[in-house]
Amino acid sequence: MTSLKTIIKLLRSGNQVVIFPEGSRTLDGELQAAEAGTGLIVAKSKAVVQPVRIFGAREALPRGSGKLCFRPITLVVGDPITFTAEELKAKGRDEYQKISDKIMEAIAKIELS
């Protein structure tokens, strides 16, 4: 909880923070479900979310391998997500999860051009 409180405080102060909503790197390279904590951070900070998708990271540094492979990595930035006042009133894990799911849906729509 200390790290969540720190992140929320930073966002409320106008700072930007990078959060990986899935919580950890994937084993198979596919997008995973987001953790509810991401939604909690958004609801408490009222931050606008800038979705970004990383392509090629698994090929460059597969989880568990510890061996860096020189492969291209591409970051693609999606459209910002502004949550409604109603969405930001979220309370409890299920409602935080809905916010997190909306973020992952936006990330999933980002394509490599």
N, C-alpha and C positions, 0 to 999 in steps of 0.2 A: 504493500500500500504506500510505502514511503516514495517509491519511484513514481507511482501514479500521481500522487499529490504534487510532486516536484514538476512533473510534466504539465499538469493542469495549471500550476502557478506560473510556469514559463509562458504558456499559451495566453493566459489572461493578461500577462504583462506585455503582450505584443510580440513575443519571440516566436520563431518557427521551430518546429520539432519534427524529425523524421521518425515515423512509427511503422513497423512492419506488422500489419494487422493479423497475420497468420501466426505470429509468435515465434516461429523458427523456420529455418530453410527446409524445403521439401526434399524428400528422398527421390521422388520420381520426376521432378521438374514441373508437375502440374500444380495449378493453384489449389490451395487448401481453404477450408472454412476459416473465417476470421474469428478471433477471440472476442468475447463480449467486452473485455476491458477497453478495447478501442472505442466502442460506443459510449462507454462510461466517460472516457476522456473527452470525447466530442460533446456529449451532453453537459458535462460540468464546465467545460471551457468555452462552449459556444463558438468554437473555431470553425472556420471555413476549411474544408478538406481539399487538398490538391492531390488527386489520385495519380500515381506513377506506377508504371509496370517495367520491370527489369527483364530483358531478354538476354539469354546467354550466360547468366551467372552460374547455373548448374554445370554447364560444360567447362567453364573456366575454373571453378572450384567446387567439385562435387562434395556434398555433405558427407563427412566421415573419412574422406580420402586424405586430407591434409596436404595434397599435392596440387600446386597451382599449375594450370595448363593455360598457355597463352592463346586465348580465344576472344573474339569480339564480344563485348557487352554493350547493349544498347538500352538506354532509358527513354521511354516514351511517356510524355506527360498528357494526361487527359484533361477534360474540362473541370474546373472547380465545382465542388458540391457545397451548396449552402443549405443547411437544414432549416426547416420551418420552426417557428416558436413552439408549435405543438410537439414536434419530434424531439426538440431539446428539453421538454418537460419529462423525458423518460426517467423512469424509476424502476429499478430491479433488473435482474439479469436478462429476462426475456426481451424487455424493451431496449436495453443496451445492445443486445444481439441483433435486433432489427436494424439499428443504425450501422453496426458493423457489417451486416449482410448487404446493406445498400452500398457501402463503400466497396466491398468485394465485387459486387455486380458491376460497378463502374470500372474497376480495375480489369475485370474479365473482358469488358467490351473494348479495351485498348488493344489495338493491333499493331504489329510491326509493319511499317510501310516500306 
